């Protein structure tokens, strides 16, 4: 119970902090017009009202509210305790990453940054790739649960199908993460984003197809034994 209270406190703080900081900046510090969007080259391609600085913190608050709500009813769902805490931990990490992104956006708005450093989208994409690789490495270690992993009808009905699918899905997701990080460093930003999406979709499609094949094979064996 103590762990859940600590995680809920972190979720609450990470949900509120960006909006409080953005509100203070909008009221007292930001100019009326701020950089609202950066193109692939890193240069500003649209300027907007200072109130647009509230959008990302507002979305962070909504996502945090969802995570907090889930923390109360998610544990009641039948499944592994470890999977529940892992999912709650990932929710906290997600909000922490969004807090960092909000801080960066608020800084560029306050400083009136007209061109981002040469990295542009590369660092966020590389960070996403590393996160996917970590998630892929964790997947085979998690027991059957309804929150984290390749969750299909077949995996949720069989421990064997679950274990085999998570092993393959974890490798594919980790591979997609490494490929995403590499693409972020080597390819133009738009191509890197396309490569990241293609890798994740391919990993998901292959994992789901593999789970279905294993499930059908197990179903056929059970019918023969009967």
N, C-alpha and C positions, 0 to 999 in steps of 0.2 A: 504493500500500500504506500510505503514511504517513497519508493521509486516512482510510482505513478504520480504522486503529488509533486515531486520534484520536476518531472517531465512536463506536467500540466502547467506548473509555474513558469518554466522556460518557454513553453508554447505561448502562454499569455503575454509574457514580456516581449517575445520576438514578434508577436502579432501587433502589439500596440506601439512599440518604440518607433518604427518608421513613420507612422502617421503623426505621432506627437512631434517628432523632429521636423517633418515636412510642414506641419501646421505652423510651428514657430518660425520657420524660415519664410514661409509665405507671408505671414503677418508682419515680420520685422526686417527681413534681410534681402529677399529676392527682388530683382528688378521686375518691372512689369512684363518684359518680354525675355524669354529664356530659350536656349537651344531645346527644341522639342523632338528632333530626330536626326540621327546620323546615318549617312549612306555607307555602302560597303567600303568606300575609300577612307572612312573615318571623319569626313568633313560634314558640317551641318548642312542638311538639305531642307530643313523646315524649322522656323521659329514659331513659338506659341506663347500663350498666356502663362503667367507664373502659376496659375491654379492647376495647370496640367501636371505640376510636380506632385500633386496629391493622388494621381491615378494609380501609380505602382504601389505606394504605401496602402491605398485603399484596397487594392486587390490582395495585397499581403494580409491585411486584416481579415478579409473574407475567407481566404484560404486557411488562416489560423483559426478562425471560428469553426470552420468545418473540421479541422484536425482535433480541436478541443471537444467538439460534439462527439466525434468518433471515439475519442478516448473514454467516453462514458458508456457508450453502447457496444463498442467493438469487442470488449472483453467478454461480453455475454454470449457472443457467437461461438459455437462449438469449434474448437481448434486448439493449436498448440500455444502455450503461454509464451514460449520463446519467440514465436512468430509475431505475437501481439506486441511484445516489447521492442522487437526489431523494427516493426513497422512504425511504432511510436517514435523510436529513435531516429529513423529516416525522416519522419515528418519534422522533427526538431532540426535536423541537419538542413532540410529543404528550406525551412523558414530562416535559418541562420544565413544560408546562401542568398536568399532574397533580401535579407537585411543588408548584406554587403553590396548587393546590386543597387538597392535603394540609396545607400550612402554614396555610391559612385555617381548615380544620377543626380542626387541633390548637390553634390560637389560641382559637377559640370554646369548645373543650372546657376549655382551661386557664383562660380568663377567665370561664367560666360565662355566656356571652352568652345572654340569654333572648329577645332580639329583634334580628334583623338590621336594618341600616339600611334605609331606604325602598326601596333599589334591589332588594332581594330577589333574585330570579332574573334580573333584567334584565341586569346586567353580564355574567354568564357566557353568556347567550343572545346578547347583542350581540357578545361576543368570538367565539362560535361562528360567527355570521353573517359576521364579517370574515374568519375563517379560511376559510370556504367560498368567499368572494369571491376570496381570494388563490389558492386551489386552482383555481378556475375560470379565473382569468387565466393560470395556468401550463399548463393542459392543452393548449392548441394548440401550445405550444412544445416538447412532448416527442415524440420519435420513437417509433415502434412498439416496445412492450415489454410484458412480462407482469405488471408491477407497478402502474403508475400510469396512470389514464385510464379511458375506457370500454372495457373489455376483454370482447369477445365473440368468438364464432367468426369473424364477418365482419370485425371490425376487425383481428384478429390475423393474418388471411390476406392482407390487402391494405393496402399503404401509402396508396392513394388513399382507401379507405373509412375507414382510421384517421384520416387528416388531416381529412377532412370531418366525421367524427363528433366528433372532439375539439374542432373549432371550434364546432360547435353545442352540444355537451355543456358546454364551458367557459362559453359565454355563459349557458346555462340554470343552471348551478351558481352562477356569479357572481350572476345575478339572484336565485336562491334565497337566497344569502348576504345580499345587500342587503335583500331582503324580510324575512329572519329578524332582521337587526339593527333594521330599522324596527319590526317587530312587537314586538320586545323592549322598545323604548322607548315604544310607543304603546298596546299591548294588555295586558290582564290576563295574568299569567304563564302560566296554563294554556292560554289561547287562543294565546299566543305560541309555546308549545311545539308545539301542534297545527299552527300555521301553518308552523313550521320543518320538521316531519316531512312535511307535505303538499307543501311546496315541493321538498324533496329527493327524495321519491318520484316526483313529477311529472317532475322533471328527469331522473331515472334512466330512467323508463319511456319518455319521449319520445326520449331518446338511444339506447336499445336498439332501439326500433322504427325509428328513422331508420337506424341501422347495418344492421339486417336488410334494409330496403328497398334501400339502396345495394348491399349484398352480393348480393341477388337480381338486381338490375339488371346488375351486373358479371358475375355468373355467366351470365345470359342472353346478354350480349354475347359472352362467350368461347365459348359453344356455337354461336352464329351464325357466328363467325369460323372455327370448326372445320369 
